[in-house]
Amino acid sequence: MDVEKNNLTVSNHDFTVKSYWLDQVEDFGQTVDYPIVVICPGGGFTFHSAREEEPVALRFNSYGMHAVVLDYKLIDDEPVYPLAIQELGKTIDWINNQPDSRHIDKKKIILVGFSAGGNVVATYNGIGTDSKLRKKYQLDQYSGQHAAIILGYPVIDMTVKGSFPDDDNILHQISPDQTFWKAQDLLNQNSKPAFVWQTQTDELVKVVNSITYVNRMNELNLPVEYHLFGSGIHGLVFGTYVTQKPGKAKYLNKWTAKWFELVLNWLEMMKILG
């Protein structure tokens, strides 16, 4: 496996992607082009959670997928959006322009987002698949398109009271452009299939977020699979010792840990794996 850090640029803004490239298996006797996941970790737009970066990348690696972690735009002296979706568009373009020697199946680019990173992915699944919005937000200069998305406890509707961000100042720091406040309203007939999971007891992001997104997918007759687990805190990732904060048992949850097995089944059903 090759692990690399690459610096990319959009709108005079530099950002980093970390890639985990699979080697070819000599025993196969032939080359294989692998699907690839682009991971957007959570962190409330103030940091990138390392618990949702390399552990997730390596898990997808172990099931035959390349992985890239995107360190997207965070809150600072300028809004998160539209830069964050431009960075995601540029990352897809960068993948699409990788040499054949990387052995990427470029028709099987999967976007994976957790929490705030889930908002980036869910938003891109709307804007990035709408020709007018792609042009408006300068995504039309980038090549390539994703095939599916995976959302874990995603932030979807940032206007829900009592749910992240629940602060008008933070909301406007994320974006003063109301287009970005409700990811569900950006979905369209060209949006890609989605796998979504959350826990009913999520204390930071109200479950109405994922339900609203799934309902809109259903209204548009878009392929979607949704799992609402009965218990678990926000930010579980795998719910195992691999992503448990040391000494904090609340990050262990063997029931929600099943989401990864379920997502593999879904990817097979969608003919992205296998």
NORNOR-V790786 format. One record per residue. SS is DSSP state (H for helix, E for strand, C for the rest). Layout:
BEGIN
ss = <SS | SS>
END
This chain:
BEGIN
ss = <C | E | E | E | E | E | E | E | E | E | C | C | E | E | E | E | E | E | E | E | E | C | C | C | C | H | H | H | C | C | C | C | C | E | E | E | E | E | E | E | C | C | C | C | C | C | C | C | C | H | H | H | C | H | H | H | H | H | H | H | H | C | C | C | E | E | E | E | E | E | E | C | C | C | C | C | C | C | C | C | C | C | H | H | H | H | H | H | H | H | H | H | H | H | H | H | C | C | C | H | H | H | C | E | E | E | E | E | E | E | E | E | E | E | C | H | H | H | H | H | H | H | H | H | H | H | H | C | C | C | H | H | H | H | H | H | C | C | C | C | C | C | C | C | C | C | C | E | E | E | E | E | C | C | C | C | E | C | C | C | C | C | C | C | C | C | C | H | H | H | H | H | H | H | C | C | C | H | H | H | C | E | H | H | H | H | C | C | C | C | C | C | E | E | E | E | E | E | E | C | C | C | C | C | C | C | C | H | H | H | H | H | H | H | H | H | H | H | H | C | C | C | C | E | E | E | E | E | E | C | C | C | C | C | C | C | C | C | C | C | C | C | C | C | C | C | C | C | H | H | H | C | C | C | C | H | H | H | H | H | H | H | H | H | H | H | H | H | H | C | C | C | C | C>
END
